[in-house]
């Protein structure tokens, strides 16, 4: 029987794991926020609010279903929502997509090391590939413990950078429309044809890809209420940070729009030391996304703890490294938006299943 008492630190741990899984190199670097929100100017705030609601809702739903079926080791959330055939498609497509994201994370690590430390991109990419591969070999429970504390830590530092920028350069927002017009090629960075579609897409590709991981978190939880609150708190905090960062980048859009790692550029304004610390934090968040996503892909191909699984993890790590040598901004702009459209269809199916079909069956 579920325990009714809610432990706040457990909620924070789940929220932290939620945030850490979602952030990765795209968010922590500012590149995702630039393409999905900042590139639309102040309208991007509206898109971020749409994402905030949908993140909290979808996270709570997926973790809750995992908890409800914690004793069913063969439970498939994709088949539960989509039926046998479409469910099987998602079961294989999502791990493939997540592996593509792992490739993007490894590329982001290379871009971060190159922009701040001046080292070749391959140095950061190789280091991240090795770290993620070794960590996945430890198993899911160890991963949750590791990344659960990284999410809130990153959000705090990100908010400090954004608030400092808004405090010192916030007056520039008054002329943001003129500044946006002066940025050549900014429209090409937009991840969608409209700000509200961008808000939907941002959740769609993130939330859909998170289903296997969140399902596993729910199945391992001792309280449904704790994972629900963790998801809601994580979604709200994640997008509040995104809004602040988006506004901060708009304050100096003529420079931030040209960089692979725009948040790192803003961090350097506080001090070079702060920028150095944040570059390490970005690398930590890249790891916190790459490792669990690599786990999801490997877990689909082999059972955790077996020799076959370990070989698969190592092979996937090598392949991800080779793909991660491609340009970071190109990977973000190519892989994420198109998968998002498929994710929107999936979220609609989830909503219909949860609020129409299931309620009719209970009536």
N, C-alpha and C positions, 0 to 999 in steps of 0.2 A: 504493500500500500504506500502511496506517495506521501512523503513527509511534507507537512504544510508549512513549516517554518522556513523562511527564506534567509539564506546567509548572504549578506551583502558582498563579502569578498569572493564568494563563488560566482555571484552575478557579474562582478567586475572581471573575473577571470574569463568567463564566457564572452563578455563584451570585448575584452582585450583580444581574445582569439578571433572573434568576428572581425574586428578592425584590422588586426594584423594580416588575416587572410585576404581581406579586400584591398589593403593599401598597395603593397608591392612597389615596384620601381615606377610604375605609371603614375600612381597617386603621389608617393613620397617625393618624386622628382618634380612634380608639377606638370608633367607632360600630358597626362590624362585630363587633368583639370583644365589645362589650356585648350585642348581640342574639344572637350565636351561642354565647357561652361564659359571660360574666359573669352574665347574667340567670338562669343555672341554678345559681348559687352555686358551691360547691367542686366539684360534679359537672362543671362546665364544663371542669375540667382534664382529665378523662377524654375529653371530646369533642375537646379540643385534641390529645391524644396520638393519637387516631384520625386526625385531620387530618394530623398530622406524618408518620405512616407513609404515608398515601395520597398526600400531596404529593410525597414523595421518590420513591415508586414510579412514579407517573404521569408526573412530570417526566422521569425517567430513560428511561421507555419511549418517550415522544413524541419526545424529542430523539434517541434512538438510531435510531428509525425514520426520522427525517429524515436522519440521517447515512447510513444504509444505502441511501437512495434519493436521495443528493445529485446524482447524474447524471441523474435522471429529473425533468425540469422540470414534467412533467404529473402528478407523483405527488400523489394526494389521500389524506391520512391517514384522512379520514372514509369514503371509499369502500373503502379498504384494510380497515378494521375492520368496517364496517357493510354492505358491499355497495352496489350501484349506487343503488337507489332511496332507502333510508334514508340512505345517504351523501350523496346530493344534497340531501336535506332538511336535514341538519346543515350542509352547505356553505353554505346560505343562511341557516339559522336562527342560526348562531353569529355571523356578522358583524352580523346585526340585533341580537342580544343584546349584543354588544360595543359597538355604537353606543348602546344604552340605558345601558350602563355609563359611556360617555363623558359622556352627559348627567348621570349621577350625579356623576362627577368634577367637572364644571363647577359643579354645584350645591354640592359640597363645598368648592370653592375660595371660593365666595361666602360660605358659612357660616363658614369660617375667618377670612376678612378681616373679616367682621361681628363675630364673637365677640371677636377680639383687638384689632383696630384701630378698631372702632367705625364702619367705613365701610359704606355700603349694600351689600347682597349682590351687586347687579348689577356693582359695580366689580370684585370678585374673579372673578366669572363671565365677564365680558367679557375680562379680562386673560388668563384661562386658555384661553378659546376661541381667542383670537388666537395665543397662544404655541404651543398644540398644533397648530393649523392650519399655522403657518409651519414648525414643526419637521418635520411629516409631509412637507412639500414637499421636504425634504432627502434623504429616502430611508431605508430600513431600516438600512443599515450605520451611518450616522451616529447613528441613534436608539440602537442597541445600545451604541455607544461612549459616548454621553451618559448613558444610564440605568444602565449597568453599575457606575458608581462611586457612584450615589445610594443603591442598596439597602443595602450594608454601613454606609454613613454614617448612614442613618436608623435602622437596627437598633441601632447603638451608642448614639445619643442616646435612643432609646426605652427601651433597657435601663437607662441611667443614671436616667431618670425613674422607671421601675418599681422599681428596686432602692432608690433613695433613699426612695420612698414606703413600701416594705415595711420598710425599716430604721427609719423614723421613726414609722410608723403601723401596723406589722404586728400589734401587739397587738390591734387592732380585729377581726382575723379570728376571734378566739375568740367574739365575739358576732355573727358575720356572719349567722346564721340569723334572729336577732331583727331585725337591721337590714334584711334582705331583706323581712321581713314588713311592715315599716313603709313600704316604698316603694310608693306607690300606682301601679297600672298597669304594674308591672314585668313581670308575666306577659304583658301585651299586646306587650311588646318582643321576646319570645322568638321566634326565627326558625323553631322546630320544636316539636312536641309533647313531645320528649324530648331529653336532652343528647346521647345517642349518635347520634340522627338529625341533630341540628344539626352534629355533627362530620363526618358523611358529606356533608351538604348543602354545608357550607363548601368542601370540596374539590371537590364535584361541579360547582358552577357556576363556580368559579375554574379548575379544571383543564380542563374541557371548553372553556371560552372561550379557554384559552391554547394549544390545539392548533395553530392556524395559525402563531402566533408562535414556539412552541417547535420546530415542524417547520422553520421558516425558519432558526432558530438552529442546529439540527442539520445542515441541508444546507450551512450556511456554515462548519461547524467542520472542523478538520484532524485531530481525534482523537475517536473515540467515547468513549474512557475519560474524557477531560476533560469532555465535556458530561454524561456520566453522573454523575461525581463532583460537578460543579457543581450538578446538579439535587438530588442527595441532600443535599449540604451546605446548599444554599439552603432546602430543605424543613425540615430540622431546625432551622436557625437561625431561620427565620421563625416556626415554632410555639413554640420556646423563648421568643422575645420575646412572643408572644401570651399564653402562660401567665403570664409575669411581669406583663404589663400587666393581664391579667384579675384576678389576685390583688391588684394595686395598686389597681384600681378598686373591688374589694370592700372595701378598707380604709375607703373613704369613699363607699359605695354610695348613701347617701341624697342626696348631691350629684351624683355622677358620672352617675347614672341619668337625671337631668333635663336633661343638656346635649347639644348636637349634637356638640361636640368635647371629650369628657371628658379626653383625654390632655393637652390644652392647659391645662386646669384644674389637673391635677397638676403640670405643668411650672412653673406660676406659683408653686407652693409652694417650689420650689428658689430661684427669684429671678425678678423680672419680666424681667430681661435674658435669662435662660435661656428663659423663655416666649416672648419675642420671637424668639429664634433658632429655637426649635422650630416656631413658626408658619410661618417661612420654609421650614423643612425639610418640613413637611406640604404646603405649596404645591408644593415640588419633587417630592414623591412623587405628588401628584395628577397633575402633568405626566407623570411617568414611566409612569403607567398610561394616562392619557387619550391621549397621543400614539401609542403603538404600537397601541392598540385602534382609534383612528381610522384608522391606517394599514391595519390588517387589513380594516376595512369598505370603505375606498376602494379597496384593492387587489382586492377581490372585484368591484368595479364597473368598474374600468379598469386598464390596464397602467401600472405605475409609470414615470414619466419622460415620459409623453405629455401633450399639452395637455388631453385629455379627463380624465386622472387629476387634473391640477391643478385643473380646474374642479370636479370631483366633491369633492375635498378641501375647497375653499372653501365649496361649497354645504352639505356635511355639517357643517362648522364652524359655519355660521350656524344651521342647524336645531338642532344640539346646544346652542347658546347659548340659543335660545328655550326648549327643554325644560329646560335647567339652571336656569331661574328658578323652578322648582317647589321645594317644601321638601325639604331634604336627607334627613332621617330617614325621611320618607314614601317617598322613592324607594328607599332602602336596604331598607326593610321590605317593599316591594312587588315590585321587580324581581328581587332576588337569590334569596329562598327558593324561589319557584315554578320558576324556571329550574333550581334545584338538583335537583329531583326528576327532571327529564329528564336531567340530568347523571349521576345515579346509574345510570340505565339504560344510558347510554353507557359508563360505567366498567366495568359488568358485562360488556358486549359486548367491551370491550378485553381484560379479563381472560380471558374464554373464548377469544377469538381468539389471544391470546398464549400461553396455557398449556395449551389443550386442542386446538384445531383445528390450529394450526401444528405442535405436537408429534406429532399423529397423522399429518400429512402427511409429516413427516420419518421416521417409523418405518417 
